[in-house]
Amino acid sequence: MKRKKKSIRRVGLSLSKREFGQMMAALIHQFGEPSQPEYRAKDFSLVGATGKVLNLENAYQEYLLIPHQRRPKLIKAWIRTWFRDEQQVPESFAEARSNLLPDIRRRGTHECDLLEKQGGGKRAITRRVFAGHFALGVAYDWPESKLLVTDHRLSTWEVDLDDAIEVAVDNLRAISQEGFDEAAPGLWVSSWNDSYAPARILLPDVIERCSVRGSHVAMAPHANLLIVTGSEDVEGLERMASLAEESLAGPRPLSGIPLLAVGDGWTPFELPGTHPLAHRYQILRHQTLAGDYPRQGQLLDEGHARRGEDLVAAGVLSGPGGATIACWTEGVATLLPETMYLAFQSPDPGQADVTLHCLGAWDRVREVAGNLMEPQGLYPERHLIRSFPRPEQIEAIRGSGEAVLLELEREMRN
């Protein structure tokens, strides 16, 4: 009897998240998974009978953006990742080493994974903090997908993370001989399209081939994009910001936080307040951090509920020009995210409305009411607040955010 060939029909109109998740679950079952994975709307994921998890957000965002005729190929690639698991990784380090490559993620993603692990819902992926805002680990690479190396796998191989990273970096160097492309004078962009572009920051010999004015500055806004320019090149920094803004607005963004080469290492790069691009880079930084606050907040709130704690992890709102805003609400014990502005509000007695007192710039709020804010040692950081500023403190804060508040009110009227 001739076996029926499995196929993915052309997907026309865009599906809702639920429809997309249910379609993916059905296709995974059709392609060989014994039982259909469970669709979980809460965190937009599929969960298999053995606990295997496939997060769908990145796949869905790519699906929405690409032309209809390319969707079946994309969906099939994501389905293949489901069937790649630890059992297919070699049992010995000697067999696996040639397929290891370094993997760089946002530190916020890594820290959220650790929070989820504390709640009993995440496998242990071994990583170390890199350059303050990133997390460095190792992946076992296949042509169409990659599997992040876990604590258990390193233990089985009897190697530590540093040894695995050293091997992975050597492998990366071997496939990075062609170097960067000069997109404009003093602006260099990665030429590789293999999802390991950000990891090339670990290759100082490759970075140094990029001729720049000042010290090397690098940014990795996407898994397939690493940008390099010079710390003293205003035009290069402006073009870098434009490329980052475009990438961060698309699917699977990585980071808009630039790094500065210092010796053989990297450190976060911050422009002085007087620099013409300072505000633009500040927005990129805060938008990057804002990408991790929702998941972090959800995990923190779940932990508070388990422990019976009356504490709220505040969300992040989008303000004029890409500014980020969080709400400091009177009478509510809150974990405040670090945003560009804070809105101070009080609930109206007996009503669902609130009274907005003012909007204040973060630095000014810290200057006036920092004694009421207790950092928690999280990443991205949050500050515990249990008290509300006094009227004279609100007045001292007011002017620092008045222009943004007026613009926000104007947008709401329109």
C-alpha positions in Angstrom: 0.0 0.0 0.0 1.4 3.3 -1.0 2.1 5.6 1.9 0.3 9.0 1.8 2.7 11.9 1.6 2.2 14.5 4.4 1.9 18.0 3.3 1.1 21.5 4.5 -1.6 23.2 2.4 -1.1 26.8 1.4 -2.2 29.0 4.2 -4.1 32.0 2.9 -5.8 34.4 5.4 -3.9 35.0 8.6 -4.9 32.8 11.5 -5.6 34.0 15.0 -3.1 32.9 17.7 -5.5 30.2 18.9 -6.1 29.0 15.3 -2.3 29.0 14.6 -1.6 27.0 17.8 -4.3 24.5 17.1 -3.0 24.1 13.5 0.6 23.6 14.7 -0.6 21.0 17.2 -2.5 19.1 14.6 0.3 19.1 12.1 2.9 17.9 14.7 0.6 15.0 15.5 0.1 14.4 11.7 3.9 14.4 11.2 4.5 11.6 13.8 4.0 12.8 17.4 2.0 9.9 19.0 -0.4 12.3 20.8 -1.4 15.8 19.8 0.4 18.4 21.9 -1.8 20.6 24.2 -2.3 24.2 23.1 -1.8 26.6 26.0 -3.2 30.1 25.3 -1.8 31.5 28.6 1.8 31.5 27.3 1.1 30.7 23.6 2.9 27.4 23.6 2.4 23.7 22.8 3.1 21.1 25.5 3.7 17.4 24.6 2.8 14.4 26.7 6.5 14.1 27.9 6.6 17.8 28.9 8.3 19.0 25.7 7.5 22.7 25.1 7.4 24.7 21.9 6.9 28.5 22.3 4.9 29.8 19.4 5.4 33.6 19.6 8.4 33.9 17.3 6.9 31.5 14.7 3.6 33.3 14.7 5.2 36.7 14.3 7.2 35.5 11.3 4.1 33.8 9.9 2.2 37.1 10.0 5.0 39.1 8.2 6.0 36.8 5.4 4.1 36.4 2.0 1.4 33.7 2.0 3.4 31.5 -0.5 6.3 31.2 1.9 4.2 30.2 5.0 4.1 26.4 4.4 7.9 26.3 4.3 8.2 28.3 7.5 5.6 26.2 9.3 7.4 23.0 8.2 10.7 24.3 9.6 9.1 25.0 13.0 7.5 21.6 13.0 10.9 20.0 12.5 12.2 21.7 15.6 9.6 19.8 17.6 11.2 16.5 16.6 14.7 17.5 17.5 15.4 16.5 21.1 18.1 15.5 23.5 18.0 11.9 22.5 19.5 12.8 19.1 22.5 14.6 20.6 25.6 12.4 20.8 26.3 10.9 24.2 30.0 11.7 24.1 31.6 15.2 23.9 34.1 13.9 21.4 31.2 13.1 19.0 29.3 16.3 19.7 32.1 18.9 19.7 32.2 19.5 15.9 28.5 20.6 15.9 28.7 23.0 18.9 28.4 26.7 18.4 28.0 29.6 20.8 24.6 31.0 21.4 23.9 34.5 22.7 20.5 35.6 24.0 19.1 38.6 25.9 19.9 38.3 29.5 16.3 39.0 30.3 15.2 35.8 28.5 17.8 33.8 30.5 16.7 35.3 33.8 13.0 34.6 33.1 14.0 31.0 32.3 15.6 30.8 35.7 12.4 32.2 37.4 10.3 29.7 35.5 12.7 26.9 36.6 12.2 28.0 40.3 8.5 27.4 39.7 9.2 23.9 38.4 8.4 24.6 34.8 11.6 24.9 32.9 14.6 22.7 31.9 18.0 24.0 33.0 19.9 25.7 30.2 23.4 26.5 31.2 24.4 30.1 30.5 26.7 32.8 31.9 26.1 36.5 31.9 28.0 38.3 29.1 28.6 42.1 28.9 25.9 42.9 31.4 22.9 42.5 29.1 23.4 39.2 27.4 23.6 35.5 28.3 26.1 33.1 26.6 25.5 29.4 26.2 26.2 26.6 23.7 23.9 25.1 21.1 24.1 21.8 19.2 23.6 22.8 15.6 21.6 21.0 12.9 21.2 22.4 9.4 17.6 23.4 10.1 17.5 24.0 13.8 19.5 24.1 17.0 19.2 22.6 20.5 20.4 24.5 23.5 22.7 22.5 25.7 21.4 21.8 29.2 23.0 21.2 32.6 22.2 17.5 32.2 23.9 17.3 28.8 27.1 18.9 30.0 27.2 16.6 33.0 26.8 13.6 30.7 29.6 14.9 28.6 31.7 15.5 31.7 32.7 19.0 30.6 32.0 22.4 32.1 30.4 25.4 30.3 33.7 27.2 29.8 35.3 24.2 28.0 32.2 23.8 25.8 32.2 27.5 24.9 35.9 27.4 24.0 35.2 24.6 21.5 32.1 26.3 20.2 33.9 29.6 19.6 36.6 27.8 17.7 34.0 26.1 15.5 32.4 29.5 14.9 35.7 31.1 13.9 36.1 28.3 11.3 32.9 29.3 9.5 33.4 33.0 9.8 36.3 33.6 7.4 34.4 35.9 5.0 33.9 38.6 7.6 31.5 41.6 7.6 30.1 43.6 4.7 30.7 47.4 4.7 27.1 48.7 4.2 28.3 52.4 4.4 31.6 54.1 5.2 32.4 53.0 8.8 29.3 50.8 9.2 29.7 47.1 9.0 26.9 44.4 9.0 27.2 40.7 9.4 27.2 38.6 6.1 26.2 35.4 7.7 22.5 34.2 7.7 22.8 31.3 10.1 21.2 32.6 13.4 24.7 32.9 15.0 25.5 36.5 13.9 25.5 37.9 17.5 28.0 35.3 18.6 30.6 36.8 16.2 31.1 39.4 18.9 33.2 36.6 20.6 35.7 36.8 17.7 37.9 39.8 18.3 40.0 39.0 15.3 37.0 39.2 13.0 35.7 42.4 14.6 39.0 44.1 14.3 38.9 43.7 10.5 36.2 46.4 10.6 37.8 49.8 10.1 36.0 52.4 12.4 36.5 55.8 13.9 37.2 55.4 17.6 36.6 52.1 19.5 34.4 49.4 18.0 30.7 49.5 19.0 28.5 46.5 18.3 24.8 45.9 18.4 22.8 42.7 17.8 19.2 43.6 17.2 18.4 40.2 15.6 19.7 36.7 15.4 20.8 37.3 11.8 22.2 40.8 12.3 25.3 42.1 14.0 26.2 45.7 13.4 29.6 47.3 14.0 30.6 51.0 13.8 32.9 53.4 15.7 32.3 55.2 19.0 33.3 58.5 17.4 31.3 58.1 14.2 28.0 60.0 14.5 26.8 58.9 11.1 27.7 55.3 11.7 25.9 55.4 15.1 22.8 57.0 13.5 22.7 54.3 10.8 23.1 51.6 13.5 20.2 53.0 15.4 18.0 53.0 12.2 18.8 49.3 11.5 18.1 48.4 15.1 14.8 50.2 15.1 13.7 48.3 12.0 14.8 44.9 13.5 13.2 45.5 16.9 9.9 46.3 15.2 9.9 42.9 13.4 9.7 39.3 14.6 12.3 37.7 16.9 14.1 40.9 18.0 17.2 40.5 20.1 18.6 43.7 21.6 19.0 47.4 21.0 21.6 47.8 23.7 25.1 48.6 22.1 28.4 47.2 23.5 31.8 48.9 23.5 35.0 46.9 22.8 37.4 47.2 25.8 40.5 45.2 25.4 39.4 41.6 24.5 36.0 42.1 26.1 32.9 44.2 25.8 31.0 46.5 28.1 27.6 48.3 27.7 28.0 51.5 25.7 26.2 54.6 26.8 26.3 57.9 25.0 26.6 61.1 27.1 23.4 63.1 27.6 24.7 65.9 25.4 25.2 63.5 22.4 22.7 64.1 19.5 21.8 60.4 19.5 21.6 60.0 23.3 17.8 60.0 23.5 17.4 57.7 20.6 19.7 55.1 22.1 18.0 55.5 25.5 14.7 54.5 23.8 16.4 51.5 22.2 17.7 50.4 25.5 14.3 50.8 27.3 12.4 49.1 24.5 14.8 46.1 24.8 14.2 45.8 28.5 10.5 46.3 28.0 10.4 43.1 25.9 11.3 41.0 29.0 9.1 42.7 31.6 5.8 41.1 30.6 7.0 37.5 31.0 9.0 38.4 34.1 6.0 40.1 35.6 3.8 37.1 34.9 6.3 34.7 36.6 6.7 37.0 39.6 2.9 37.3 40.0 2.5 33.6 39.8 5.2 33.2 42.6 3.4 35.9 44.7 0.1 34.0 44.3 1.8 30.7 45.4 3.2 32.3 48.5 0.1 34.3 49.3 1.9 37.7 48.9 -0.2 40.8 48.2 2.3 42.2 45.7 1.8 43.3 42.0 4.5 43.4 39.3 3.6 46.5 37.3 3.5 46.4 33.5 5.1 48.6 30.9 3.1 51.1 28.8 4.2 52.6 25.5 4.3 56.4 25.4 4.9 59.1 22.8 7.9 58.5 20.6 8.6 55.0 21.9 9.0 56.1 25.6 8.2 53.5 28.2 6.0 54.3 31.2 5.0 52.4 34.4 2.4 53.3 37.0 3.1 54.0 40.7 -0.3 53.6 42.3 -1.1 54.9 45.8 -1.9 52.1 48.3 -0.7 49.2 46.1 2.5 47.4 47.0 4.2 47.2 43.6 7.4 45.9 41.9 8.1 48.8 39.5 10.0 48.2 36.2 12.7 50.6 35.3 11.1 52.7 32.6 11.8 56.1 31.1 8.9 57.7 33.0 6.6 56.9 36.0 3.0 57.9 36.2 1.8 58.7 39.7 -1.9 57.9 40.3 -4.4 57.4 43.2 -7.6 55.3 43.0 -10.8 57.4 43.2 -12.8 56.1 46.3 -15.8 54.1 45.3 -15.0 54.3 41.6 -13.1 52.4 39.0 -11.2 55.5 37.9 -7.9 56.9 39.1 -6.5 60.4 39.5 -3.3 61.0 37.6 -1.1 63.4 39.6 1.9 63.7 37.3 4.4 62.0 35.0 8.0 62.0 36.1 11.3 61.1 34.4 13.0 58.1 36.0 16.2 59.9 37.1 14.2 62.8 38.7 12.0 60.3 40.5 15.0 58.5 41.9 16.5 61.9 43.0 13.3 63.0 44.8 11.8 59.8 46.1 14.6 57.2 45.8 14.2 56.4 49.5 10.8 54.8 48.7 12.2 52.5 46.0 14.0 49.3 46.9 15.9 47.5 44.1 15.3 43.7 44.1 18.4 42.4 42.3 16.4 41.2 39.4 17.2 41.5 35.7 15.7 43.6 34.2 15.5 45.4 37.5 12.4 46.2 39.5 12.0 48.4 42.6 9.7 47.5 45.5 7.5 50.4 46.5 5.0 50.3 49.5 4.6 54.0 50.1 3.4 57.0 48.0 5.4 60.2 47.6 4.3 63.2 49.7 2.5 66.1 47.8 5.7 68.2 47.9 7.6 65.3 46.3 5.0 65.0 43.6 5.3 68.7 42.9 9.1 68.4 42.7 8.8 65.5 40.2 6.1 67.0 38.1 8.1 69.2 35.7 10.4 66.4 34.5 7.6 64.6 32.6 5.2 67.4 31.8 6.0 67.7 28.1 5.6 63.9 27.6 2.3 64.0 29.5 1.0 66.8 27.3 2.0 64.8 24.2 0.3 61.7 25.6 -2.9 63.6 26.3 -2.8 65.0 22.8 -2.4 61.5 21.3 -5.4 60.3 23.3 -7.6 63.2 22.1 -6.7 62.4 18.6 
